[in-house]
Amino acid sequence: MHATTRRRIAVPAAIAAGLLCSGLLVWNSSYAAFTASTQTTQNSFRAGSVTLTNDHTRSAVFATTTKLVPGSADRQCVEVDYQGDVTSEIRLYTAGNLTNNLAQYLNFKIELLPVGAACEATSSVVLYDWAPLSGLSTRTDFVTGMNVDSWKPLAAEKRRYRFSYSLPEGDAAQGKSADITFVWQAQSLPA
């Protein structure tokens, strides 16, 4: 082999060997450097919940009440149980079809009773006092219309309501009807 050819092969081989050796030296020196790290424990996220039930779920407060006559009256109690784990606002409102205008003759009362009290309890906070049922504004969502009651539990809480009605004397209500639903709705509040 000729000396020029050997030089042509030797120079690139020497350059490659030099690069390889310097790379190994850099890797070895960075591998030997001091190191440290820190970390937090695992971060975990869970959304809160709003859970609302009542002891008349899937049943009317008053069973279908037909053939009312002047002097007809009744009262029933409903206990509402908030089991959410976030601060919420709970509102009681009414929805329904006050058809045929019996609502203007049917007197209604809504009271807040102590939790666990019998429906006949005498201690109460009156929310709606013996006024025509038609005076209860109906609403279809949390934002619009009027609400009968609202409260903001910070944790699990119960409320007990007493609903009463009476049909006064007179012929004006004869043959008329009305439908109403009582709705409790919870909405979480911003943190």
C-alpha positions in Angstrom: 0.0 0.0 0.0 1.3 3.3 -0.9 2.1 5.9 1.9 -0.4 8.4 0.5 -3.2 5.9 0.6 -2.3 4.9 4.2 -2.5 8.6 5.2 -5.8 9.0 3.5 -7.2 6.1 5.6 -5.3 6.9 8.8 -6.4 10.6 9.0 -10.2 9.9 9.0 -9.7 6.9 11.3 -7.8 9.1 13.7 -10.5 11.7 13.6 -13.2 9.2 14.3 -11.2 7.6 17.1 -10.6 11.1 18.6 -14.3 11.9 18.5 -15.2 8.6 20.1 -12.6 9.1 22.9 -13.7 12.6 23.6 -17.4 11.5 23.6 -16.6 8.8 26.1 -14.7 11.2 28.3 -17.6 13.7 28.3 -20.1 11.0 29.0 -17.9 9.6 31.8 -17.4 13.0 33.4 -21.1 13.9 33.3 -22.0 10.5 34.7 -19.7 11.1 37.6 -21.2 14.6 38.4 -23.3 15.3 41.6 -27.1 15.0 41.1 -30.2 15.7 43.2 -33.9 15.6 42.6 -37.1 16.2 44.5 -40.8 15.4 43.9 -44.2 15.6 45.5 -46.3 12.7 46.4 -49.0 11.6 43.9 -51.5 14.4 43.3 -55.1 13.2 43.2 -58.3 15.0 42.1 -61.9 14.2 42.8 -65.0 16.3 42.0 -67.5 17.0 44.7 -71.2 16.0 44.4 -74.6 17.3 45.2 -77.1 14.6 46.3 -80.7 15.5 47.1 -83.5 13.2 48.1 -86.9 13.4 49.8 -89.1 10.8 51.5 -91.8 11.2 48.9 -89.7 10.5 45.9 -91.9 9.2 43.1 -95.1 9.9 45.0 -97.3 12.9 45.4 -97.3 14.9 48.7 -101.1 14.5 48.5 -102.4 11.4 46.8 -104.8 12.2 44.0 -107.3 14.4 45.7 -110.7 14.3 44.0 -114.2 15.2 44.9 -113.2 18.0 47.2 -116.1 19.8 48.8 -116.1 23.1 50.8 -114.3 22.4 54.1 -112.1 19.7 52.6 -108.6 20.0 54.2 -105.4 17.9 54.6 -101.8 18.3 55.6 -98.7 16.2 54.7 -95.0 16.4 55.6 -91.9 15.9 53.4 -88.4 15.6 54.6 -85.6 16.7 52.2 -82.1 15.3 52.7 -79.0 16.9 51.3 -76.0 14.5 51.2 -73.7 16.5 49.0 -70.1 17.2 50.0 -69.8 20.7 48.6 -71.5 23.9 49.7 -74.7 24.3 47.6 -77.8 26.4 47.4 -81.0 24.5 47.6 -84.3 26.0 46.5 -87.9 24.9 46.8 -90.1 26.0 44.0 -93.3 24.8 42.4 -94.0 23.6 38.9 -97.3 22.6 37.5 -100.4 23.2 35.5 -102.9 25.3 37.4 -105.6 24.3 35.0 -109.3 25.2 35.3 -108.4 27.7 38.1 -109.1 25.6 41.2 -105.7 27.1 42.3 -107.4 30.5 42.9 -109.8 29.0 45.4 -107.7 26.3 47.1 -106.0 27.9 50.2 -102.5 26.6 50.8 -99.9 26.8 53.6 -96.2 25.8 53.6 -94.2 25.6 56.8 -90.7 24.6 57.8 -90.7 22.2 60.8 -87.9 21.1 63.1 -86.2 18.0 61.6 -87.7 14.8 63.0 -90.8 16.6 64.3 -94.2 15.0 63.9 -96.3 16.4 61.1 -98.7 17.7 63.9 -96.0 19.8 65.5 -97.0 23.2 66.6 -93.6 24.9 66.3 -92.9 26.0 62.7 -91.7 28.7 60.4 -94.4 29.8 57.9 -93.1 30.2 54.4 -96.5 30.6 52.6 -99.6 31.4 54.8 -103.1 30.3 53.8 -103.1 32.1 50.5 -104.6 30.8 47.2 -102.5 28.1 45.6 -102.4 30.3 42.5 -100.2 32.8 44.4 -97.3 30.3 44.3 -95.3 31.2 41.2 -94.4 28.2 39.2 -91.0 28.0 37.6 -89.1 25.5 35.5 -85.5 26.0 36.4 -83.1 27.3 39.1 -82.7 30.8 37.7 -86.1 32.1 36.7 -89.3 32.8 38.7 -89.8 32.8 42.5 -88.7 30.2 45.0 -90.6 29.4 48.2 -87.6 28.6 50.3 -83.8 28.5 49.9 -80.9 27.5 52.1 -77.1 26.9 51.8 -75.9 23.8 53.6 -72.1 23.5 54.1 -72.5 19.8 54.6 -75.2 17.1 54.9 -78.4 18.7 56.2 -82.1 17.9 56.3 -85.2 20.0 56.2 -88.8 19.1 57.0 -91.8 20.8 55.3 -95.5 20.7 56.1 -97.9 21.3 53.2 -101.6 22.1 54.1 -104.6 22.9 52.0 -108.2 23.7 52.6 -111.1 24.5 50.3 -113.3 27.3 51.6 -117.1 27.6 51.5 -118.8 28.6 48.2 -119.8 27.3 44.8 -117.1 29.0 42.8 -114.6 26.1 42.9 -117.1 23.5 41.7 -115.8 21.2 38.9 -112.4 23.0 38.7 -108.9 21.4 39.0 -105.3 22.2 39.5 -102.0 20.3 39.4 -98.8 21.3 41.2 -95.4 19.7 41.8 -93.0 20.7 44.5 -89.3 20.7 43.4 -86.2 21.0 45.4 -83.1 21.7 43.4 -79.5 21.9 44.6 -76.8 23.8 42.8 -73.2 23.9 43.9 -71.7 27.3 44.8 -68.3 28.5 43.4 -65.3 27.6 45.6 
